[in-house]
Amino acid sequence: MRVLLVEDDPMIGRAIVRAMADAAHAADWVTEGGQGLAALRDSRYDMLLLDLGLGTLDGVDVLRAVRRSDDTLPVVVLTARQQVDMRVDVLDLGADDYLVKPFELKELLARMRAVVRRKGGSGSPLLVCGDLTIDPATREAEFLGARCRLSGREFALMEALVRRPGAILSKGELEERIYGWGQEVDSNTVEVLVYGLRRKLGAPVIRTVRGVGYMVDARS
C-alpha cells in the first residue's frame, strides 16, 4: 500500500514513516497542506494520513479539497485536537477515521487496515483472491495448500495485485507500491520478488502477461 503522510512534526513524521516501512507500506511524507495536495495530484495513493495543524493550509481545508476531487481515497486524520465537536466535524467532512495524539503506532496500523476493509466492503481481516489468502496483520499467505510468511516487499507486491484482482499491473505500477520517495529502485526488484513468491507458493500464484505486467486471478 502506498501512503501519503501530511505531518509537520519532524519526530512524529519520522516515526510514522519508519512504522510504515516496517509494515511493508511505501510512505511519502510532506509537511505542508499545499505539498500534500500537489502530491495527490501527481501520484496515486492508497491512503492519506492527515494532520490537522499544518500552518498556512489547515488540515481541515486539505480534507475539504481532497473530498471535492476524490470521494474514495481513504483518509485517517491524526491530530492533537481532542474536542468532540472537531472529531464530529472532520468525520462529517469525509474522514474515514480519527486518531488523537499521542497514539500507539500499532493502533494506527490496525485502524488503517480496518479502514481499507470497510472501503473494500468486507469485514474480514483477510485478503482473499481465488485460492490465495493473505493476513495483512501477520503477512502470512496460503495458496493451494502452501503456507508461508511474506517479506515486507513480497507482501507489498502481493497486496497491490490482490486488491485489483484480474487487473494487469505493470512493473512501474508495482514499483510505486513498493518504493517511497527517495528510495533507490533496483531495476530487477519486481522480477526477483515474483520469482521468490512463486517458489514459496507455487508458480500459478502470479500470472505473467508478457510485455504488459503481472496479475492474480480472482477465480478459484
ROGU-754829 format. One line per 3 residues: number of its first residue (from 1); their letters; for each residue x, y, z of N, C-alpha, C, O, CB. Coordinates in steps of 0.1 Angstrom, whole numbers, padded with zeros to 4 digits, m for minus. Atoms other than C-alpha are relative to their C-alpha. Glycine has a CB too. Example, Ala and Ser with C-alpha at 12.3 -4.5 7.8 and 13.67 -1.06 7.14 Angstrom:
BEGIN
1> AS> 0009 m0012 0000 0123 m0045 0078 0009 0012 0000 0019 0012 0007 m0010 0000 0012  m0009 m0011 0000 0137 m0011 0071 m0008 0011 0008 m0003 0022 0009 0004 0005 m0014;
END
This chain:
BEGIN
1> MRV> 0008 m0012 0000 0000 0000 0000 0009 0012 0000 0019 0013 0008 m0010 0000 0012  m0007 m0012 0000 0013 0034 m0009 m0008 0011 0008 m0019 0014 0005 0003 0005 m0015  0006 m0009 m0010 0006 0060 0018 0006 0014 m0002 0018 0016 m0003 0001 m0005 0014;
4> LLV> m0005 m0013 m0001 0009 0098 0018 m0003 0005 0014 m0014 0005 0019 m0008 0010 m0011  0001 m0006 m0013 0016 0114 0052 0002 0015 m0001 0012 0019 m0007 0011 m0007 0009  m0001 m0015 m0001 0010 0151 0057 0001 0003 0015 m0010 0003 0022 m0013 0007 m0007;
7> EDD> m0003 m0002 m0014 0025 0159 0091 0012 0009 0002 0023 0007 m0004 0003 m0014 0007  m0011 m0010 m0001 0046 0189 0102 0009 m0002 0012 0018 0006 0014 m0006 0014 0000  m0009 0002 m0012 0061 0175 0134 0011 m0010 m0005 0007 m0022 m0008 m0008 m0006 0012;
10> PMI> m0011 0009 0005 0095 0160 0124 0001 m0013 0008 0003 m0024 0002 0013 0007 0001  m0001 0012 m0008 0096 0135 0153 m0011 m0010 m0003 m0009 m0022 m0005 0001 0003 0015  0012 0008 0003 0061 0122 0146 0001 m0005 m0014 m0001 m0017 m0017 m0013 0007 0002;
13> GRA> m0001 0003 0014 0067 0122 0109 0010 m0012 m0002 0007 m0021 m0009 0004 0011 m0009  m0010 0011 0002 0099 0101 0111 m0005 m0013 0006 m0002 m0024 0000 0013 0005 0007  0005 0013 m0006 0083 0076 0135 m0010 m0007 m0009 m0010 m0019 m0010 m0006 0003 0014;
16> IVR> 0010 0006 0008 0053 0071 0112 0006 m0006 m0013 0002 m0017 m0017 m0011 0010 m0003  m0007 0005 0012 0075 0067 0081 0007 m0013 0003 0006 m0023 m0005 0010 0010 m0006  m0006 0013 m0003 0095 0040 0099 m0010 m0011 0002 m0008 m0022 m0002 0009 0002 0013;
19> AMA> 0010 0010 m0003 0064 0023 0111 m0007 m0005 m0013 m0010 m0017 m0015 m0011 0005 0009  0006 0004 0013 0050 0023 0075 0010 m0010 m0007 0005 m0020 m0013 m0003 0012 m0009  m0009 0008 0007 0082 0008 0062 0001 m0014 0007 0001 m0024 0000 0014 0006 0001;
22> DAA> 0000 0013 m0007 0082 m0019 0089 m0012 m0008 m0003 m0012 m0021 m0003 0001 0002 0015  0013 0006 0003 0046 m0027 0079 m0001 m0003 m0015 m0012 m0007 m0020 m0012 0008 0005  0000 0003 0014 0056 m0030 0042 m0008 0010 m0008 m0013 0006 m0019 m0004 m0014 m0003;
25> HAA> 0007 m0010 0008 0039 0002 0031 0010 0010 m0005 0019 0014 0002 m0011 0007 0009  m0008 m0010 0006 0056 0027 0008 m0006 0014 0005 m0017 0016 0001 0001 m0001 m0015  0005 m0012 m0005 0052 0061 0025 0008 0012 m0005 0020 0013 m0005 0001 0000 0016;
28> DWV> m0006 m0013 0004 0058 0096 0011 m0005 0010 0010 m0016 0010 0015 m0005 0004 m0015  0002 m0009 m0011 0060 0124 0037 0002 0014 m0005 0012 0018 m0010 0009 m0003 0012  m0001 m0014 0002 0053 0161 0033 m0004 0007 0012 m0011 0001 0021 m0009 0005 m0013;
31> TEG> 0002 m0007 m0012 0050 0188 0059 m0010 0011 m0001 m0014 0017 0009 0013 0005 0006  0009 m0011 0002 0026 0213 0044 m0012 m0005 m0008 m0011 m0014 m0016 0007 0012 m0008  0012 0004 0007 m0010 0210 0032 0001 0002 m0015 m0004 m0007 m0022 m0011 0008 0005;
34> GQG> m0001 m0002 0014 m0002 0225 m0002 0008 m0011 m0007 0005 m0015 m0018 0005 0014 m0003  m0008 0011 0005 0025 0199 m0007 m0008 m0013 m0001 m0006 m0020 m0010 0013 m0001 0008  0008 0012 0000 0001 0172 0002 m0010 0000 m0012 m0011 m0010 m0019 m0008 m0001 0013;
37> LAA> 0009 m0001 0011 m0025 0184 m0024 0008 m0002 m0013 0003 m0009 m0023 m0008 0013 0000  m0008 0002 0012 0003 0186 m0050 0004 m0015 m0002 0003 m0020 m0013 0012 0009 0000  m0003 0014 0001 0014 0151 m0042 m0011 m0009 m0005 m0010 m0018 m0013 0006 m0006 0013;
40> LRD> 0012 0007 0004 m0021 0138 m0046 m0004 0002 m0014 m0009 m0007 m0021 m0012 0004 0009  0002 m0003 0015 m0024 0154 m0080 0010 m0008 m0008 0006 m0012 m0019 0001 0015 m0003  m0011 0006 0008 0009 0139 m0092 0001 m0015 0001 0006 m0022 m0008 0013 0006 0004;
43> SRY> m0001 0015 m0002 0006 0103 m0078 m0012 m0006 0005 m0021 0001 0010 0012 m0002 0010  0012 0007 m0005 m0019 0077 m0069 0004 m0007 0013 0013 m0014 0014 m0005 m0011 m0010  m0002 0005 m0014 m0021 0068 m0032 m0012 m0009 0004 m0023 m0008 m0001 0002 0011 0010;
46> DML> 0010 0009 m0006 m0040 0041 m0013 m0006 0005 0013 m0016 0001 0017 0006 m0014 0002  0005 m0005 m0012 m0044 0061 0018 0007 0013 0003 0019 0015 0000 0002 m0010 0012  m0005 m0012 m0004 m0039 0096 0032 0000 0001 0015 m0011 m0001 0021 m0008 0012 m0006;
49> LLD> m0001 m0003 m0014 m0027 0102 0068 0002 0015 0002 0012 0020 m0003 0012 m0008 0007  0001 m0014 0001 m0035 0138 0075 0000 0007 0014 m0010 0004 0022 m0012 0005 m0007  0000 m0008 m0012 m0025 0161 0104 m0009 0012 m0002 m0011 0016 m0013 0014 0004 0004;
52> LGL> 0009 m0012 0002 m0049 0190 0111 0008 0013 0001 0005 0023 m0006 m0011 0000 0010  m0007 m0013 m0002 m0025 0217 0124 0012 0001 m0009 0023 m0003 m0006 0005 0000 0014  m0010 0000 0010 m0005 0224 0093 0005 0014 m0005 0010 0016 m0015 m0005 m0007 m0012;
55> GTL> m0005 m0013 0004 0002 0261 0093 m0009 0008 m0010 m0021 0010 m0007 0014 0000 m0005  0007 m0009 0010 m0008 0281 0062 m0012 m0006 m0006 m0022 0001 m0008 0010 0004 m0011  0012 0007 0005 m0032 0255 0049 m0004 m0011 0009 0003 m0022 0010 0002 m0006 m0015;
58> DGV> 0004 0009 m0011 m0050 0237 0077 m0004 m0013 m0006 m0009 m0014 m0017 m0011 0006 0008  0004 0013 0004 m0057 0200 0075 m0015 m0001 m0003 m0018 m0009 m0012 0003 m0010 0011  0014 0000 0003 m0094 0207 0075 m0002 0004 m0014 m0011 m0001 m0022 m0008 0008 0010;
61> DVL> 0001 m0005 0014 m0090 0227 0043 0005 m0010 m0010 0000 m0012 m0021 0008 0013 m0001  m0005 0011 0009 m0069 0199 0028 m0011 m0011 m0001 m0013 m0016 m0013 0013 m0006 0006  0010 0010 0000 m0096 0174 0037 m0012 0004 m0009 m0017 m0004 m0017 m0006 m0003 0014;
64> RAV> 0011 m0005 0009 m0123 0196 0020 0004 m0001 m0014 m0003 m0006 m0023 m0003 0014 0004  m0004 0000 0014 m0102 0199 m0011 0001 m0014 m0005 m0002 m0017 m0017 0014 0007 m0001  m0001 0015 0004 m0095 0161 m0012 m0014 m0005 m0003 m0015 m0012 m0014 0007 m0008 0011;
67> RRS> 0013 0005 0002 m0131 0153 m0009 m0008 0006 m0012 m0017 0000 m0018 m0009 0001 0012  0006 m0006 0013 m0141 0177 m0037 0005 m0007 m0012 m0003 m0008 m0022 0004 0015 0000  m0006 0006 0012 m0118 0159 m0061 0000 m0016 0001 0001 m0022 m0010 0014 0005 m0002;
70> DDT> m0001 0015 m0001 m0118 0123 m0047 m0008 m0004 0012 m0005 m0001 0023 0015 m0004 0002  0009 0004 m0011 m0146 0107 m0027 0003 m0014 0004 m0004 m0020 0012 m0014 0001 m0004  m0003 0014 m0003 m0129 0073 m0025 0013 m0002 0008 0015 m0012 0015 0001 m0008 m0012;
73> LPV> m0013 0001 m0007 m0094 0079 m0011 m0002 m0002 0015 m0008 0007 0021 0009 0012 m0003  0001 0001 m0015 m0092 0066 0025 0008 0010 0007 0020 0012 0003 0004 m0014 0005  m0007 m0011 m0007 m0083 0094 0049 m0001 m0003 0015 m0012 m0005 0021 m0006 0013 m0003;
76> VVL> m0001 0001 m0014 m0072 0089 0085 0006 0013 0006 0017 0017 0002 0008 m0012 0005  m0004 m0013 m0006 m0069 0122 0105 0008 m0003 0012 0004 m0011 0021 m0012 0009 0003  m0008 0001 m0011 m0041 0125 0130 0001 0014 0006 0006 0023 m0001 0014 m0006 m0003;
79> TAR> 0000 m0013 m0005 m0043 0154 0154 0001 0000 0016 m0003 m0010 0022 m0012 0008 m0004  0000 m0002 m0015 m0037 0167 0190 m0013 0006 0005 m0016 0007 0017 0011 0009 0004  0013 m0006 m0004 m0072 0183 0190 m0009 m0010 0005 m0013 m0020 m0003 m0006 0008 m0012;
82> QQV> 0008 0011 m0007 m0093 0163 0214 m0015 0004 0001 m0023 m0005 0005 0005 m0002 0013  0014 m0003 m0002 m0126 0182 0212 m0010 m0009 m0008 m0007 m0012 m0020 m0002 0015 m0004  0010 0008 0007 m0156 0161 0203 m0006 0006 m0012 m0007 0000 m0022 m0011 m0004 0010;
85> DMR> 0006 m0007 0012 m0170 0187 0180 0009 0000 m0012 0005 m0001 m0023 m0003 0015 0004  m0010 0001 0011 m0138 0187 0160 0000 m0014 m0006 0001 m0015 m0019 0014 0004 0005  0000 0013 0005 m0139 0150 0157 m0012 m0002 m0009 m0012 m0008 m0020 0000 m0011 0011;
88> VDV> 0012 0001 0008 m0175 0151 0145 0001 0008 m0013 m0003 0003 m0023 m0012 0006 0008  m0001 m0008 0012 m0167 0179 0120 0008 m0007 m0011 0004 m0008 m0022 0006 0013 0003  m0009 0006 0010 m0138 0160 0103 m0006 m0013 m0005 m0005 m0016 m0017 0014 m0002 0006;
91> LDL> 0007 0012 0005 m0158 0128 0101 m0011 0004 m0009 m0013 m0003 m0019 m0006 m0008 0012  0011 m0005 0009 m0187 0147 0086 0005 0005 m0013 m0002 0005 m0023 m0009 0010 0007  m0006 m0005 0012 m0163 0163 0061 0005 m0011 m0009 0009 m0009 m0020 0011 0009 0004;
94> GAD> m0004 0011 0008 m0154 0128 0049 0012 m0008 0004 0017 m0017 m0003 0003 0005 m0014  m0011 0008 m0005 m0125 0115 0070 m0006 m0014 0004 m0018 m0015 0008 0006 0006 0013  0004 0014 m0003 m0127 0077 0075 0003 m0004 0014 m0004 m0013 0019 0006 m0009 m0010;
97> DYL> m0003 0002 m0014 m0112 0077 0109 0008 0011 0006 0012 0020 m0001 0008 m0014 0002  m0006 m0012 m0008 m0097 0100 0136 0008 m0006 0011 0003 m0014 0019 m0011 0009 0005  m0008 0005 m0011 m0068 0093 0159 0007 0012 0007 0013 0021 0001 0011 m0010 m0006;
100> VKP> m0005 m0011 m0008 m0058 0116 0187 0014 m0002 0005 0017 m0013 0010 m0010 0003 0012  m0014 0001 m0005 m0021 0122 0195 0000 0002 0015 m0008 0010 0021 0009 0011 m0007  m0009 0011 0005 m0003 0107 0212 m0007 m0013 m0001 m0017 m0016 0005 0012 m0001 0010;
103> FEL> 0006 0013 0002 m0011 0073 0199 0010 m0010 m0003 0022 m0007 m0006 m0010 0001 m0012  m0009 0011 0003 0005 0039 0195 0000 m0003 m0015 m0011 m0003 m0021 m0004 m0013 0009  m0001 0002 0014 0018 0032 0161 m0007 m0013 m0005 m0013 m0014 m0016 0014 m0001 m0005;
106> KEL> 0007 0012 0003 0004 m0003 0162 m0015 0002 m0001 m0022 m0005 m0009 0003 m0011 0010  0014 m0004 0002 m0031 0012 0167 m0003 0007 m0013 m0013 0004 m0020 m0005 0008 0012  0001 m0006 0013 m0026 0034 0137 m0001 m0010 m0011 m0009 m0009 m0020 0011 0010 m0002;
109> LAR> m0001 0010 0010 m0017 0004 0116 m0013 m0008 0000 m0018 m0012 m0011 0012 m0009 0001  0012 0008 m0001 m0047 m0015 0129 m0012 0008 m0006 m0021 0002 m0013 m0003 m0004 0014  0011 m0008 0005 m0071 0014 0121 0001 0002 m0015 m0009 0002 m0022 0001 0014 0007;
112> MRA> m0002 m0001 0015 m0056 0017 0086 m0005 m0013 m0006 m0012 m0012 m0017 0015 0002 m0004  0005 0013 0005 m0063 m0020 0080 m0016 0000 0001 m0022 m0005 m0009 0005 m0012 0008  0015 0000 m0001 m0099 m0015 0093 m0006 0009 m0010 m0017 0006 m0016 m0004 0004 0014;
115> VVR> 0006 m0009 0010 m0105 0015 0070 0001 m0006 m0014 m0009 m0006 m0021 0008 0013 0000  m0001 0007 0013 m0092 m0005 0040 m0011 m0010 m0001 m0017 m0012 m0012 0014 m0006 m0002  0011 0010 0000 m0116 m0033 0049 m0014 0006 m0003 m0021 0001 m0011 0000 m0008 0013;
118> RKG> 0013 m0007 0002 m0146 m0010 0052 m0001 0005 m0015 m0012 0004 m0021 m0002 0011 0010  0000 m0005 0014 m0137 0007 0019 m0002 m0011 m0010 m0008 m0009 m0021 0013 0008 m0003  0002 0011 0010 m0135 m0027 0002 m0013 m0008 0002 m0015 m0017 m0005 0012 m0009 0002;
121> GSG> 0013 0006 m0002 m0169 m0037 0016 0001 m0014 0006 m0008 m0022 0005 m0006 m0002 m0013  m0002 0013 m0007 m0155 m0066 0037 0003 0002 0014 0011 0011 0018 0011 m0008 m0007  m0004 0000 m0014 m0154 m0072 0074 0010 m0009 0003 0015 m0010 0015 m0013 m0003 0008;
124> SPL> m0010 0010 m0003 m0129 m0100 0071 0014 0007 0001 0017 0016 m0007 0000 m0010 m0011  m0013 m0006 m0001 m0094 m0092 0082 0010 m0006 m0010 0021 m0001 m0011 0006 m0003 0014  m0009 0006 0010 m0080 m0114 0054 m0003 0005 m0014 m0014 0009 m0017 m0003 m0015 0000;
127> LVC> 0001 m0003 0014 m0073 m0106 0018 m0002 m0014 m0007 0007 m0022 m0006 0012 0008 m0005  0002 0013 0006 m0088 m0134 m0003 m0002 0003 m0015 m0010 0012 m0019 m0013 m0007 0006  0001 m0002 0015 m0084 m0137 m0041 0001 m0014 m0006 0012 m0020 m0007 0011 0009 m0006;
130> GDL> 0000 0014 0005 m0095 m0171 m0055 0006 m0009 0010 0000 m0010 0021 0009 m0001 m0013  m0006 0009 m0009 m0073 m0197 m0039 0011 0006 0009 0017 m0001 0017 0006 m0012 m0007  m0011 m0007 m0007 m0049 m0171 m0024 m0007 0007 0012 m0016 0015 0011 0007 0010 m0009;
133> TID> 0004 m0007 m0012 m0054 m0159 0012 0012 0006 0007 0022 0000 0009 m0008 m0010 0010  m0011 m0007 m0006 m0032 m0133 0029 m0006 0007 0013 m0017 0013 0012 0006 0011 m0009  0004 m0007 m0012 m0034 m0120 0065 0009 0013 0001 0021 0011 0004 0002 m0009 0013;
136> PAT> m0008 m0012 0000 m0022 m0083 0064 0007 0002 0014 0017 0009 0014 m0008 0012 m0004  m0006 m0002 m0014 m0016 m0083 0102 0013 m0008 0002 0022 m0003 0009 m0010 m0003 0010  m0012 0008 m0002 0009 m0111 0101 0008 m0003 m0013 0019 m0008 m0012 m0005 m0014 0005;
139> REA> m0006 0002 0013 0018 m0112 0064 0002 m0015 m0003 0011 m0019 m0011 0014 0007 m0001  0000 0014 0003 0011 m0149 0063 m0009 m0003 m0012 m0020 0003 m0014 m0005 m0009 0012  0008 0003 0012 m0001 m0163 0029 m0002 m0015 m0002 0006 m0023 0003 0008 0006 m0012;
142> EFL> 0003 0014 0003 m0017 m0195 0018 m0005 m0001 m0014 m0014 0007 m0018 m0010 m0006 0010  0005 0002 0014 m0022 m0208 m0018 0001 m0015 m0003 0012 m0021 m0003 0009 0008 m0010  0000 0014 0004 m0033 m0243 m0028 0008 m0009 0010 0015 m0018 0005 0005 m0001 m0014;
145> GAR> m0007 0008 m0010 m0020 m0258 0005 0013 0005 0004 0018 0000 0014 0001 m0014 m0005  m0013 m0006 m0003 0013 m0239 0005 m0002 0012 0010 m0010 0021 0007 0008 0003 m0012  0001 m0011 m0009 0017 m0216 0035 0014 0006 0002 0024 m0001 0003 m0006 m0004 0014;
148> CRL> m0013 m0006 m0003 0045 m0191 0042 m0003 0014 0006 m0014 0020 0005 0009 0001 m0013  0001 m0014 m0005 0052 m0157 0058 0008 0008 m0010 0019 0005 m0014 0006 0002 0014  m0006 m0008 0011 0060 m0130 0032 0009 0011 0006 0007 0015 0018 m0011 0007 m0008;
151> SGR> m0009 m0011 m0004 0088 m0105 0035 m0008 0013 m0003 m0019 0013 m0009 0013 0000 m0008  0007 m0013 0002 0078 m0068 0035 m0003 0003 m0014 m0014 0007 m0018 0008 0011 0006  0002 m0003 0014 0083 m0063 m0002 m0008 m0010 m0007 m0016 m0007 m0016 0014 0002 m0007;
154> EFA> 0008 0010 0006 0068 m0096 m0011 m0015 0003 0003 m0024 0002 m0005 0003 m0014 0005  0013 m0004 m0003 0037 m0085 0008 m0005 0012 m0007 m0016 0012 m0012 m0001 0002 0016  0004 m0012 0008 0036 m0051 m0008 m0004 m0003 m0014 m0014 0002 m0019 0012 0011 0001;
157> LME> 0003 0003 0013 0037 m0066 m0042 m0013 m0008 m0001 m0022 m0006 m0009 0012 m0008 m0007  0012 0009 0001 0011 m0093 m0035 m0013 0008 0004 m0023 0006 m0002 0001 m0011 0010  0011 m0008 m0003 m0012 m0067 m0018 m0005 0008 m0011 m0017 0009 m0014 0004 0009 0012;
160> ALV> 0004 m0008 0011 m0011 m0045 m0048 m0008 m0008 m0011 m0018 m0003 m0016 0013 0006 m0007  0006 0009 0010 m0021 m0074 m0071 m0014 m0005 0005 m0024 m0005 m0002 0009 m0012 m0003  0013 0006 m0006 m0048 m0089 m0047 m0011 0011 0001 m0022 0007 m0001 0003 m0006 0013;
163> RRP> 0010 m0010 m0002 m0065 m0056 m0042 m0006 0004 m0014 m0016 0012 m0015 0006 0013 0007  0005 m0002 0013 m0070 m0054 m0080 m0001 m0013 m0008 0006 m0015 m0018 0008 0011 m0008  0000 0013 0006 m0079 m0090 m0089 m0004 0001 m0015 m0014 0008 m0018 m0010 m0009 0007;
166> GAI> 0003 0000 0014 m0079 m0097 m0126 0006 0012 m0008 0006 0011 m0020 m0014 0000 m0002  m0007 m0011 0007 m0061 m0064 m0134 0014 m0003 m0002 0021 m0009 0006 m0002 0013 0008  m0015 0002 0003 m0027 m0064 m0151 0007 0013 0005 0004 0024 0000 0002 m0002 m0015;
169> LSK> m0007 m0011 m0005 m0003 m0042 m0132 0014 m0001 m0006 0021 m0011 m0006 0001 0000 0015  m0013 0000 0006 0029 m0031 m0150 0011 0000 0011 0008 0002 0023 0001 0013 m0009  m0011 0000 m0009 0063 m0033 m0135 0001 0014 0007 0004 0014 0019 0013 m0003 m0007;
172> GEL> m0001 m0013 m0006 0063 0005 m0129 m0011 0002 0010 m0008 0008 0021 m0002 0010 m0011  0011 m0002 m0010 0029 0004 m0111 0003 m0008 0013 0000 m0003 0024 m0013 m0005 m0006  m0004 0008 m0012 0042 m0024 m0088 0011 0007 0008 0011 0007 0020 0004 m0014 m0004;
175> EER> m0011 m0007 m0006 0074 m0004 m0081 m0006 0012 0009 0000 0014 0019 0010 0005 m0010  0006 m0011 m0007 0052 0025 m0070 m0006 m0005 0014 m0006 0003 0023 m0011 0007 m0008  0005 0005 m0012 0036 0003 m0044 0011 m0005 0010 0008 m0006 0022 m0010 m0012 m0003;
178> IYG> m0010 0006 m0008 0069 m0010 m0031 0010 0011 0005 0014 0010 0017 0009 m0010 m0008  m0010 m0011 m0004 0091 0022 m0030 m0007 0013 0003 m0016 0017 m0004 0010 0001 m0011  0004 m0013 m0003 0085 0055 m0014 0010 0010 m0006 0020 0006 m0012 m0001 0003 0015;
181> WGQ> m0009 m0010 0005 0102 0088 m0023 0014 m0002 0006 0016 m0005 0018 m0005 0015 0004  m0014 0000 m0005 0140 0089 m0020 0006 m0014 0001 0018 m0016 0004 0001 0006 0013  m0006 0013 m0001 0144 0051 m0021 0005 m0004 m0014 m0002 m0002 m0024 m0011 m0010 0005;
184> EVD> m0006 0004 0012 0166 0037 m0047 m0007 m0013 m0006 m0009 m0023 0001 0015 m0004 0002  0008 0010 0006 0147 0015 m0071 0010 m0010 m0008 0016 m0006 m0017 m0011 0005 m0010  m0008 0010 0007 0165 m0017 m0082 m0007 m0005 m0012 m0019 m0007 m0012 0003 m0012 0009;
187> SNT> 0007 0003 0013 0158 m0025 m0118 m0007 m0013 m0001 m0016 m0015 m0009 0010 0001 m0011  0006 0014 0001 0150 m0062 m0112 m0007 m0004 0012 m0010 m0016 0014 0011 m0010 m0003  0007 0004 m0012 0132 m0060 m0079 m0013 m0008 m0002 m0015 m0018 0004 m0003 0013 0008;
190> VEV> 0013 0006 0002 0098 m0069 m0092 0002 m0015 m0005 m0005 m0024 0000 m0008 0008 m0011  m0003 0014 0005 0112 m0099 m0112 0005 m0009 0011 0000 m0021 0012 0010 0000 m0011  m0005 0009 m0011 0131 m0112 m0081 m0011 m0003 0010 m0012 m0015 0014 0011 0008 0007;
193> LVY> 0011 0002 m0009 0100 m0108 m0059 m0010 m0010 m0006 m0014 m0019 0002 m0007 0013 0004  0009 0009 0006 0078 m0126 m0083 0006 m0014 0000 m0001 m0024 0003 m0004 0004 m0015  m0007 0013 m0001 0103 m0154 m0086 m0001 m0007 0014 m0004 m0018 0015 0015 0001 m0005;
196> GLR> 0001 0005 m0013 0105 m0158 m0049 m0013 m0004 0005 m0015 m0014 0012 0006 0011 0010  0013 0003 m0004 0068 m0157 m0044 m0005 m0013 m0007 m0012 m0022 m0001 m0010 0011 m0004  0004 0013 0007 0063 m0185 m0070 0007 m0012 0006 0001 m0022 0007 0004 0001 m0015;
199> RKL> m0007 0011 m0006 0089 m0206 m0053 m0007 m0003 0014 m0008 m0015 0017 0015 0004 0003  0006 0003 m0013 0072 m0202 m0019 m0015 m0005 m0001 m0018 m0014 0007 m0001 0013 0008  0015 0003 0000 0035 m0205 m0030 m0004 m0008 m0012 m0016 m0012 m0013 m0007 0013 0000;
202> GAP> 0004 0007 0012 0036 m0222 m0064 0000 0010 m0012 m0004 0021 m0011 m0013 m0007 0002  m0001 m0008 0011 0041 m0209 m0099 m0013 0007 m0004 m0013 0018 m0009 0005 m0008 m0012  0012 m0006 0005 0004 m0203 m0107 m0005 0012 0009 m0014 0019 0005 m0011 m0010 0000;
205> VIR> 0006 m0011 m0009 0000 m0177 m0078 0000 0013 m0007 m0008 0021 m0004 0009 0000 0013  m0001 m0012 0007 0011 m0149 m0101 0001 m0003 m0015 0009 m0011 m0019 0012 0009 0004  0000 0002 0015 0004 m0148 m0139 0008 0012 m0006 0007 0023 m0003 m0014 0000 m0006;
208> TVR> m0007 m0010 0008 0028 m0130 m0162 m0007 0002 m0014 m0010 m0008 m0021 0015 m0005 m0003  0006 m0004 0013 0012 m0112 m0192 0012 0006 m0007 0015 0018 m0005 m0012 0010 0001  m0013 m0004 0006 0042 m0110 m0214 m0001 0014 m0007 m0010 0017 m0015 0004 m0010 m0011;
211> GVG> m0001 m0013 0005 0052 m0075 m0223 m0009 0011 0006 m0009 0022 0002 m0003 0000 m0015  0009 m0009 m0006 0025 m0060 m0201 0002 0001 0015 0004 0012 0020 m0015 m0004 m0003  m0001 m0001 m0014 0028 m0069 m0165 m0004 m0013 0007 m0002 m0024 0001 m0008 0011 0006;
214> YMV> 0004 0012 m0008 0015 m0093 m0138 m0014 0002 0006 m0019 0013 0007 0010 m0001 0012  0013 0000 m0006 m0018 m0103 m0123 m0002 m0012 0009 0005 m0022 0008 m0011 0001 m0011  0005 0012 m0007 m0036 m0126 m0099 m0014 m0002 m0005 m0021 0007 m0007 0001 0001 0016;
217> DAR> 0013 0004 0005 m0067 m0145 m0109 m0010 m0001 0011 m0007 m0008 0021 0001 m0013 m0008  0010 0001 m0011 m0098 m0140 m0088 m0008 m0013 0000 m0014 m0016 0010 m0010 0012 m0002  0007 0012 0000 m0112 m0173 m0099 0007 m0011 0008 0019 m0012 0008 m0002 m0005 m0015;
220> S> m0006 0011 m0008 m0107 m0203 m0077 0004 m0011 m0010 0010 m0022 m0005 m0011 m0006 0010;
END
